[in-house]
Amino acid sequence: MSASLFNRAKEIIPGGVNSPVRFYEPYPFFASYGRGSKIITEDHDTLIDYCLGYGAVILGHAYFEIISAVKKQLEKGNIFCVPTENEVRLAELIIEMVPNMEMVRLMNTGAETTMHSIRLARAFTKKKKVVKFDGCYHGAYDYVLVNPGSSASNNSFNGNLVEAMNQTLLVPYNDLGALENLTKTNNDIACVIVEPVLANMGLIIPEEEYLSKLRRICEREEIVLIFDEVVTGFRLSPGGASEYFGVIPDIMTLAKSIGNGFPLSAIAGKKNIMELLSPEGTVFQGSTYAGNPISTSAGIATLEKLSSLKNELYPKLSRFTDTLSNGIRDHLRDLKFKASVNNISSMFQLYFTDEKIKDASSVRKSNNILYKKLFDELLKSGIFIPPSQFETCFISYSHDDDDIDRTIESFAKALKKVKDFE
Ligand SMILES: Cc1ncc(COP(=O)(O)O)c(C=O)c1O
């Protein structure tokens, strides 16, 4: 049972969880296994999953082709730390799918990719400062933990090196004026790092032409533009946010959907920047597990599947997300909530505020207590959305019409209960 597992866990694992985002009051449910759109808990409840490994599980849990590719590889060995054909094939697939990227380096986690992208940008520009956006999350290390979103938004940064954090300059998302002003007053900016669609402050969508104008400012000021596509890569479209919005960054980070949730990530970028990576260049990046055969076999199987299904998969994900978001909007309106829903492609989130959600400060005005009540009520009826307002809800290829209908009905019931607390 989840309650007794959590009691065991909290004695020996700080807070009982291995990543703070997983904790919620009074204690989190423990997963037993996953199938398609569902997680089956240690309490034998079946939940329709809209958290999906915080966006990683694009095809669905235990997706047959991915699991069989990994099983096949397991028979042949899981790590060699010498190059394998898998790595070459996966890099080729990434370059085929993501427009205008010329070289790829494989890694394991999202944080590694953003850290090394920033290092590359500093080496390339010979400048030091990093510009990041209020509410964007790029990983758990000092100089991106400056007003981050996600579970780091409570700003508990004891032990961080203030000198490192001071190298990072902060601007509001969707505010080109603020970025213009900053670039005019500071000539030591190496890079602008941005989640092209902000998925760690709930879901914030870039305003019309925001990303293309961001691109132009970076070009003019000779600043490296890094799209952190850890969430949006292969999810927003086969070529991620870059393809979706038609804006090409200098470096792009990829993770999560790249391997349907296996620990796998990548940096893709222009050749003149990527060539700076060691051993060809002098920017050091290395990892025992980078490009390991298990993760790459999952990556190849996932990208081949996404590629072959793309004409059906992406429209289906968008259609389901639209239907669900509109269903939630109808109920919010009927119940006269001051609330709104943001959605794009296979991502959505709702906010209990009448403020237009366009940046982190508007999200902070949303009523988190009502969100947590909604989470609790939905969980009781078999629907799992992320426990925090600062996360995004996702849909996978394994979700079906029945899941969507049941979810809209569950939202209707849950929202009626939440209304009592408004
Ligand atoms: C946009 C973004 N970048 C970077 C990261 C860090 O990835 P990881 O947790 O794999 O280190 C995350 C994690 O959720 C993320 O959402």
Ligand as a Chemical Component Dictionary entry (heavy atoms), coordinates in Angstrom:
data_LIG
# 
_chem_comp.id                   LIG 
_chem_comp.type                 NON-POLYMER 
_chem_comp.pdbx_formal_charge   0 
_chem_comp.three_letter_code    LIG 
# 
loop_
_chem_comp_atom.comp_id 
_chem_comp_atom.atom_id 
_chem_comp_atom.alt_atom_id 
_chem_comp_atom.type_symbol 
_chem_comp_atom.charge 
_chem_comp_atom.model_Cartn_x 
_chem_comp_atom.model_Cartn_y 
_chem_comp_atom.model_Cartn_z 
_chem_comp_atom.pdbx_ordinal 
LIG C1 C1 C 0 12.387 22.398 -19.801 1  
LIG C2 C2 C 0 13.215 21.523 -18.913 2  
LIG N1 N1 N 0 14.552 21.606 -18.982 3  
LIG C3 C3 C 0 15.362 20.851 -18.225 4  
LIG C4 C4 C 0 14.837 19.942 -17.328 5  
LIG C5 C5 C 0 15.738 19.088 -16.512 6  
LIG O1 O1 O 0 15.652 17.758 -16.960 7  
LIG P1 P1 P 0 16.137 16.558 -16.001 8  
LIG O2 O2 O 0 15.132 16.485 -14.892 9  
LIG O3 O3 O 0 16.093 15.365 -16.899 10 
LIG O4 O4 O 0 17.484 16.898 -15.532 11 
LIG C6 C6 C 0 13.438 19.807 -17.230 12 
LIG C7 C7 C 0 12.841 18.862 -16.296 13 
LIG O5 O5 O 0 11.665 18.722 -16.136 14 
LIG C8 C8 C 0 12.612 20.626 -18.035 15 
LIG O6 O6 O 0 11.279 20.559 -17.969 16 
# 
loop_
_chem_comp_bond.comp_id 
_chem_comp_bond.atom_id_1 
_chem_comp_bond.atom_id_2 
_chem_comp_bond.value_order 
_chem_comp_bond.pdbx_ordinal 
LIG C1 C2 SING 1  
LIG C2 N1 SING 2  
LIG C2 C8 DOUB 3  
LIG N1 C3 DOUB 4  
LIG C3 C4 SING 5  
LIG C4 C5 SING 6  
LIG C4 C6 DOUB 7  
LIG C5 O1 SING 8  
LIG O1 P1 SING 9  
LIG P1 O2 DOUB 10 
LIG P1 O3 SING 11 
LIG P1 O4 SING 12 
LIG C6 C7 SING 13 
LIG C6 C8 SING 14 
LIG C7 O5 DOUB 15 
LIG C8 O6 SING 16 
# 
